[in-house]
Amino acid sequence: MKILAVNAGSSSLKFRLYEMPEEKVLMKGMFERIGYPGSGYSIRIGEEKHQEEVPLKDHGEAVSLLIEELLKYGLIETLDDIKAVGHRIVHGGNKYSKSVPVTPRVVQELEDICDLAPLHNPAHLMGIRAFQEHMPDSLMVVCFDTAFHQTMDEATYLYSVPYEWYTKYDVRKYGFHGLSHHYVTEKMKEELGKEKVNLIICHIGNGASITAVRDSKCIDTSMGFTPNAGIMMGTRSGDIDYSMISYVMKKTGMNIADIDRILNFEAGLEGIAGMNDLRDLDRAFEAKESKAVLAFDMYTTRIMEYIAKYYMKLDGKVDAICFTAGGGENDNIIRREVIHKLKPLGVLLDEEKNDETLVRKGREGVITLPESTIPVYVVATDEELMIARDTYQLVTKE
Ligand code: ADP
């Protein structure tokens, strides 16, 4: 059965076509700069690659073109061959703790919570509508980045602010990257041969979050009401003392939109070292550039602090610490520094294994010594596969 996994952003649309349940990727690609000059797409079918610049007015045009391409390469004979489309949704608010089929009520509820994710949810809705128009008979499924974190308890997800901010305005910790944290949890269940696993998962991409998992369920996560909470990131500040905001506004004359932009796009590694890509940071760190050394220390210390905090929350019963996403999978230098900082917990790095274990070279697995109190794993995350699995499950249940 063919299932399409879709991730629609405000001006992009990424997709993967799967043969399920074999989990084989038949085609993958991305439409970019939708609605802007210079729009186009790139697709990959096995080793074949196609790339083209074409005007794309909106998501509807991107979807039409995607369908043409699917038919052109003979991956499907008719649109009926695609039984379902799974859509990634950044924010599911308080309502969704798992993936669900799209109904008019679900669409309404997603519209109602657009205020919580003004940059993402409207784009997802555009994507859903575009596919519904072209494929009215296929099942649409929504898979939420917040769903995996819905198992946190009240004491964890509430902020110490007036309680009615929660009851009236839904202000609480939601957590993000849930599809990735969920995928890694499933993978580690297989790897460890246990149904119930206790994990600390470090999703280290440009955006980054750390999650504590007890008995295969999320009990805490570093991102919060928005993705700009928790550890320092590529361009996001992570946790800060909010009082500096009004102070800096007074000092500089900036407004709240300026501050919001800076804390999301000009802070984090970018703010300290003037670079947000971990590859650049590593190079500058190894060349001992002072700002990069400082940013590197701040970054790895904050990751260590969350791991230590979650170790305590898990009563010291941790089956594995996992590193995933672009940085976690490929950045042996960041991993090395974080793991060195975990020495007081008895976590001991195998330097050679760490240097060899790079997902970009097709290698995953353990990077600690056998005598390490907690093993550290490198796991290649796969959010699209998580979407395809959930979608397949729902379509076969219908
Ligand atoms: P996002 O989806 O948040 O953009 P990704 O999971 O794609 O994040 O990860 C992007 C991050 O991964 C970037 O900071 C990038 O530098 C880092 N990264 C990618 N490849 C490597 C590599 N070979 N070595 C070190 N870091 C890498």
Residues whose N, C-alpha, C, O or C-beta is under 5 A from the ligand:
A	BS01	ADP	I204 G205 N206 G207 N276 D277 L278 R279 A325 G326 G327 N330 D331
